[in-house]
Amino acid sequence: MVPMLIGGSLNSLGYGLATLGPALGVAWIFASVINGTARQPEARPAMMSTAFIGFAVVEALALFGFVLAFIVK
């Protein structure tokens, strides 16, 4: 019996699975901002600035994973 050959790199598959974390992170950040704005509309500017900082951190982690998918062989 001949084993199946997998073409390509498993790094791409790993990065594809790793994108679920940042996607959920961004969703939770903005869902929390929407929930907080619904509860206290006057606190929206403070929540939005914090949300954008959190969004930048989460997206930076996604970009690090993207780079590592190409570096690690």
N, C-alpha and C positions, 0 to 999 in steps of 0.2 A: 504494500500500500504506500502510495506517495503522499507525503504530507502537503498540505496546502501552503503555497507561498504567499506571503503578505508583501505586497509592493508598497513602497513609500516608507515613511518614518512613523514610528509610534509617538514621536514628539508632537506631531500634529494632532493626533488623537488625544494626547494628554492635555494639550493646550485647549482643545475643544471642550474637554470636560472641565478644565480649570476656569473657563469663562463663566460657568454657572455661579461661582462665588461672587465675582464683581457684579454680575447682573442682579443677583438677589440683594447684594449690598446697596446698590443704587435704588432698587425698588423700595427697600425698607427705609432708606433715608428720606426719599421724597414722599412716601406714604406717611411717615411720621410728621413731616412738615405739613402735609395736607390736614392730618388729624389735629395737629397743634393749632393750625390757623383756624380750623373750624371751632376749636374750643376758645381760643383767645386771639381774635383778629388783630388786636393792637400789637401783639408780639411778633407779627409776621416778618418785619425787617431783620430782627435779631435771629430768628430761626432760619431765614433764607441765607444769611451770611454764613452761619454755621453749616447749613446743608451744602453750600457750594464748596466749603473747605473739605467736608467729608466726602463729597463727590470727587474732588480732585485726588484725594488720598486713595480712594477705592479704584479710580481709573488708573492711577500710577501703578498700583499693584497689578492691574490687568496688563499694563504695558510691560512691566518687568517680566511677567509670565510669557508674554509674546516674544520678548527678546531672548529669554532663556530657552524657549522652544527651538530657536535657531542656533544658539550657542552650544547647548549640550547635544552631543551626538551619541 
